Amino acid sequence: MITVPNTGSAAKGGYLVPRVVFYVPLLFFLLTPGVQGQEWARKMFSVTSHDFGVVTRGAKTEFDFEFENIYEEDVHIASVHSSCGCTTPTIVNPSLKTWEKGAIRARFNTESFVGHKSATVTVVIDKPFPAEVQLTVSGYIRGDVVISPSDVEFGEIDEGNGAERLVTVSYAGRPTWRIADVQSASTHFAVRLQQTQRTDSRVDYRMVVRLKDDMPSGFFTDQLLIVTNDQANQSIPLTVRGRVVPSLTVSPASLALGVLEPGAEVTKSLVVRAKHPFKIVNLQCDDAGDCLSFKTSEVAKQTHVIPVTYRAGEEPGKFALKIDVETDIGAGLRASCLATVTVKGS
């Protein structure tokens, strides 16, 4: 019997207690033959179909069909297979306990196929009960357009530096084909486009994708849209990804000061790092009043270890205090940390 976990007041140990009103629908799924009897398995998937749209030959094209174990029993994915060689499926996290998530990753094989392609991916489940779920993928792989490289990979870029990557776009076909525009929903990219060749059967473009220096730190995955004058397939997506590495880091990002009696003190350390020696110009916490005190060094160095002392006031409760660190890097580069503390009642 498959049971559905429940976090309400009727639960025992976080799971649903045996009540007929909750069990009947799942028993119906299990006792009914065919597709309807396996509906319990399909219910774990958020979506069961995906259209890749128009992609170019050689493009890295993948989609994750995410699923979540919404049942009390462990779920295990035994295997996956595709009805077409145009799609290669793989299992991400095959064994799931309650509320754990996994995915079936479908890769569109754009290197070997062109034209309209579709596939059914069958997911075979062997635990807690045998079941199958069908997922569908489709798309149109253009054989007349080749983008090299197929994705724009920036890798790791230092914050504030920006970067450029070169992409070539080649088209084989009508001599009147052209790129009209390159669009992006993000303001952090700029593109320079130059036609390098045009013959009766081939058109080439040189495209420089620039990552602006105002891109915030962290991982990013965006999409550029190459707009052409081809009315049948006007837009071609181009994935842009990378990671902006912070010039300044503060660790820990969340400083736990613990549970204190009124009037008690605690001292913890903040570590502030950069790639080059720097000075700390200012360190403050406007919300803390006189409760927080700091000791900083006036010497320029790559790593600063800052003792932070907190003195609990008389008011009980839980407090979150934002600590701002200002440096002499650039135009006063800043970083922050959130300190949390609980003051006991008297």
Phi and psi in degrees as a GROMACS rama.xvg file:
@    title "Ramachandran Plot"
@    xaxis  label "Phi"
@    yaxis  label "Psi"
@TYPE xy
-88.6757  131.328  ILE-2
-116.843  145.489  THR-3
-99.032  124.834  VAL-4
-67.0123  151.642  PRO-5
-144.088  135.061  ASN-6
-102.891  10.4677  THR-7
-79.5819  -175.143  GLY-8
-68.9421  -17.4456  SER-9
-86.5334  7.09251  ALA-10
-90.5791  152.198  ALA-11
-121.391  114.937  LYS-12
66.8793  27.1079  GLY-13
88.3305  -2.26455  GLY-14
-124.03  159.105  TYR-15
-67.2236  130.492  LEU-16
-76.0865  154.119  VAL-17
-65.287  101.282  PRO-18
-127.531  130.537  ARG-19
-57.4719  -35.5213  VAL-20
-62.4878  -28.367  VAL-21
-88.5692  -26.7912  PHE-22
-85.4244  -26.6154  TYR-23
-58.2131  -46.4621  VAL-24
-60.59  -39.5244  PRO-25
-71.179  -36.9765  LEU-26
-63.6914  -34.9679  LEU-27
-62.7207  -42.189  PHE-28
-61.916  -42.5101  PHE-29
-73.9583  -32.3649  LEU-30
-90.536  -8.9499  LEU-31
-93.7553  125.679  THR-32
-70.1169  162.687  PRO-33
79.766  -157.754  GLY-34
-61.4126  -42.1051  VAL-35
-62.9885  -33.4585  GLN-36
-70.9909  -11.4356  GLY-37
-110.676  17.0646  GLN-38
-61.4074  -28.6525  GLU-39
-59.1662  -35.4729  TRP-40
-73.359  -42.8335  ALA-41
-62.7348  -31.0208  ARG-42
-63.7946  -16.2144  LYS-43
-76.5565  -18.8136  MET-44
-92.8446  133.896  PHE-45
-73.6449  -37.5091  SER-46
-138.739  153.619  VAL-47
-124.475  7.11153  THR-48
-146.553  150.699  SER-49
-150.089  136.481  HIS-50
-110.444  116.462  ASP-51
-72.2345  -14.6561  PHE-52
75.2006  -146.681  GLY-53
-95.0887  123.78  VAL-54
-130.182  159.3  VAL-55
-92.3767  160.309  THR-56
-65.2177  131.403  ARG-57
88.9645  -5.30976  GLY-58
-68.8471  142.794  ALA-59
-80.0234  106.776  LYS-60
-126.567  110.947  THR-61
-135.103  154.678  GLU-62
-145.318  136.793  PHE-63
-100.097  116.633  ASP-64
-83.6269  101.691  PHE-65
-80.9901  144.277  GLU-66
-142.306  159.63  PHE-67
-137.409  135.257  GLU-68
-76.3672  104.222  ASN-69
-94.8431  11.2486  ILE-70
-114.201  164.082  TYR-71
-73.037  -34.4068  GLU-72
-76.5045  151.864  GLU-73
-66.0836  143.843  ASP-74
-115.889  136.653  VAL-75
-130.306  129.349  HIS-76
-90.3551  116.006  ILE-77
-79.0921  -42.1136  ALA-78
-164.948  167.672  SER-79
-139.509  147.467  VAL-80
-148.909  155.317  HIS-81
-113.018  147.953  SER-82
-79.875  -8.70859  SER-83
-141.747  140.77  CYS-84
-68.1497  -9.03995  GLY-85
-71.8141  -11.3995  CYS-86
-133.408  130.679  THR-87
-114.717  115.468  THR-88
-95.8293  147.139  PRO-89
-136.19  157.004  THR-90
-98.3565  129.319  ILE-91
-107.477  113.01  VAL-92
63.6653  80.6078  ASN-93
-73.1787  -24.645  PRO-94
-111.431  124.312  SER-95
-129.472  131.291  LEU-96
-88.5583  178.025  LYS-97
-54.5944  129.707  THR-98
72.2022  -0.986833  TRP-99
-74.55  153.636  GLU-100
-116.969  150.141  LYS-101
-142.705  -169.131  GLY-102
-160.118  153.445  ALA-103
-107.484  115.361  ILE-104
-92.5555  120.232  ARG-105
-104.672  120.034  ALA-106
-106.55  121.807  ARG-107
-81.1273  120.494  PHE-108
-84.432  78.4619  ASN-109
-74.8088  -14.7644  THR-110
-72.6318  -28.2541  GLU-111
-111.052  -10.5733  SER-112
-130.873  153.181  PHE-113
-137.773  162.473  VAL-114
87.1547  -170.142  GLY-115
-71.8067  126.26  HIS-116
-135.053  146.128  LYS-117
-146.997  155.364  SER-118
-151.079  151.257  ALA-119
-107.205  122.751  THR-120
-100.788  120.532  VAL-121
-99.5528  123.346  THR-122
-100.889  120.808  VAL-123
-102.467  120.292  VAL-124
-107.104  133.013  ILE-125
-113.691  -12.6827  ASP-126
-139.428  140.818  LYS-127
-79.2627  -15.0244  PRO-128
-141.842  151.267  PHE-129
-63.1532  134.115  PRO-130
-161.899  161.877  ALA-131
-133.433  145.044  GLU-132
-127.775  131.105  VAL-133
-99.2855  128.196  GLN-134
-115.777  144.897  LEU-135
-122.795  140.62  THR-136
-129.898  152.18  VAL-137
-153.794  165.495  SER-138
171.569  172.232  GLY-139
-121.512  117.153  TYR-140
-97.1971  116.863  ILE-141
-80.306  124.872  ARG-142
-92.4355  -9.09983  GLY-143
-94.1962  -8.48872  ASP-144
-123.094  129.464  VAL-145
-124.258  125.565  VAL-146
-111.607  128.482  ILE-147
-132.387  122.857  SER-148
-69.5599  163.035  PRO-149
-70.3803  -25.9098  SER-150
-127.445  154.173  ASP-151
-94.7128  106.052  VAL-152
-104.462  111.722  GLU-153
-86.6979  -19.5399  PHE-154
66.4582  -143.638  GLY-155
-96.2643  126.075  GLU-156
-123.923  133.798  ILE-157
-66.7258  138.922  ASP-158
-57.3905  134.489  GLU-159
85.3001  -4.34151  GLY-160
-93.0917  -33.1031  ASN-161
69.9607  171.902  GLY-162
-168.691  163.285  ALA-163
-130.381  147.223  GLU-164
-134.256  141.362  ARG-165
-96.9782  134.186  LEU-166
-129.969  138.056  VAL-167
-110.907  138.798  THR-168
-119.652  122.037  VAL-169
-121.181  134.119  SER-170
-124.4  134.831  TYR-171
-117.244  116.243  ALA-172
158.671  -127.544  GLY-173
-65.2066  137.493  ARG-174
-71.0547  -14.1781  PRO-175
-92.0215  -1.78825  THR-176
-64.6963  139.469  TRP-177
-154.29  159.805  ARG-178
-91.4244  120.934  ILE-179
-88.2801  -32.1266  ALA-180
-165.576  159.87  ASP-181
-127.067  118.548  VAL-182
-114.903  155.727  GLN-183
-152.322  142.464  SER-184
-76.397  -15.7814  ALA-185
-93.652  145.663  SER-186
-92.454  3.5257  THR-187
-92.545  5.19953  HIS-188
-124.625  147.768  PHE-189
-134.752  147.134  ALA-190
-129.649  133.187  VAL-191
-110.42  127.565  ARG-192
-119.28  132.373  LEU-193
-138.713  125.706  GLN-194
-76.1632  128.004  GLN-195
-109.165  -17.0356  THR-196
-158.793  141.994  GLN-197
-149.149  116.249  ARG-198
-125.119  -172.934  THR-199
-67.1926  -19.6183  ASP-200
-130.503  0.0874267  SER-201
-147.914  141.755  ARG-202
-133.306  130.545  VAL-203
-122.629  142.564  ASP-204
-128.552  147.527  TYR-205
-109.454  121.613  ARG-206
-122.658  122.506  MET-207
-104.148  117.271  VAL-208
-99.0168  120.139  VAL-209
-108.159  127.9  ARG-210
-89.1176  118.411  LEU-211
-69.6903  156.533  LYS-212
-76.7287  -1.27743  ASP-213
-95.489  6.5006  ASP-214
-63.5708  125.834  MET-215
-67.6311  159.745  PRO-216
-68.4196  153.618  SER-217
119.346  175.55  GLY-218
-75.3574  146.654  PHE-219
-140.631  143.52  PHE-220
-137.761  114.549  THR-221
-129.188  -179.216  ASP-222
-138.833  129.508  GLN-223
-95.1281  148.069  LEU-224
-117.849  112.079  LEU-225
-84.5016  114.237  ILE-226
-99.883  124.052  VAL-227
-114.332  176.167  THR-228
-92.8055  13.8472  ASN-229
-82.6286  106.687  ASP-230
-67.7449  -27.369  GLN-231
-72.2395  -42.6656  ALA-232
-136.621  83.7141  ASN-233
-76.6061  -36.6406  GLN-234
-112.596  140.147  SER-235
-125.601  119.609  ILE-236
-80.1911  148.004  PRO-237
-137.153  117.361  LEU-238
-80.3167  136.439  THR-239
-123.563  126.847  VAL-240
-144.614  163.118  ARG-241
166.541  -167.801  GLY-242
-143.607  128.737  ARG-243
-94.7479  118.633  VAL-244
-87.2297  126.921  VAL-245
-60.7695  138.844  PRO-246
-72.2268  -25.8891  SER-247
-134.23  129.856  LEU-248
-125.993  146.006  THR-249
-123.119  126.932  VAL-250
-133.416  142.413  SER-251
-73.0937  155.614  PRO-252
-67.4754  -28.7663  ALA-253
-124.297  116.657  SER-254
-98.3284  108.311  LEU-255
-87.217  115.471  ALA-256
-92.0371  -8.82627  LEU-257
90.8664  -161.598  GLY-258
-111.661  122.926  VAL-259
-123.98  150.545  LEU-260
-77.4286  153.143  GLU-261
-55.8601  133.293  PRO-262
87.1465  -11.8479  GLY-263
-76.8082  157.712  ALA-264
-121.965  152.078  GLU-265
-144.679  143.532  VAL-266
-122.152  126.897  THR-267
-126.135  168.262  LYS-268
-115.282  138.442  SER-269
-105.991  138.845  LEU-270
-114.23  120.042  VAL-271
-113.233  125.201  VAL-272
-127.282  152.006  ARG-273
-147.316  169.35  ALA-274
-76.88  -22.339  LYS-275
-129.384  156.057  HIS-276
-55.9672  141.096  PRO-277
-150.527  165.631  PHE-278
-112.788  148.922  LYS-279
-90.9833  115.355  ILE-280
-80.8999  -40.7209  VAL-281
-154.821  147.186  ASN-282
-142.263  120.791  LEU-283
-146.81  161.475  GLN-284
-145.237  97.1394  CYS-285
-64.6829  -27.943  ASP-286
-80.3728  -12.0715  ASP-287
-95.1149  -10.8799  ALA-288
62.5564  -128.048  GLY-289
-96.4565  10.1039  ASP-290
-75.48  -28.2245  CYS-291
-107.75  136.349  LEU-292
-133.331  150.604  SER-293
-131.569  155.747  PHE-294
-125.897  115.029  LYS-295
-118.136  162.951  THR-296
-106.932  145.315  SER-297
-91.7362  2.24092  GLU-298
-86.8321  137.023  VAL-299
-77.2115  126.269  ALA-300
-156.171  164.958  LYS-301
-75.4948  -28.9901  GLN-302
-128.8  125.936  THR-303
-115.014  126.751  HIS-304
-104.21  115.273  VAL-305
-112.024  115.329  ILE-306
-70.1523  129.791  PRO-307
-116.803  119.404  VAL-308
-110.555  128.527  THR-309
-116.473  129.896  TYR-310
-112.09  118.07  ARG-311
-68.1573  137.024  ALA-312
-83.8256  -168.99  GLY-313
-86.1333  -19.842  GLU-314
-78.8832  122.905  GLU-315
-78.6874  161.985  PRO-316
136.516  -178.483  GLY-317
-102.914  133.914  LYS-318
-128.223  140.656  PHE-319
-120.462  122.468  ALA-320
-122.481  124.723  LEU-321
-89.6907  122.237  LYS-322
-102.903  122.928  ILE-323
-103.834  132.367  ASP-324
-114.986  119.599  VAL-325
-109.274  135.2  GLU-326
-120.806  178.335  THR-327
-95.9185  14.8745  ASP-328
-77.1528  126.933  ILE-329
58.5065  -130.891  GLY-330
-94.0318  42.8067  ALA-331
84.3157  53.6203  GLY-332
-58.2253  137.369  LEU-333
-119.734  158.008  ARG-334
-145.485  164.674  ALA-335
-140.697  162.943  SER-336
-143.576  146.36  CYS-337
-106.335  118.553  LEU-338
-99.1724  134.648  ALA-339
-122.294  143.749  THR-340
-152.313  149.909  VAL-341
-119.349  126.018  THR-342
-105.348  124.453  VAL-343
-69.7901  154.251  LYS-344
-75.3119  150.318  GLY-345
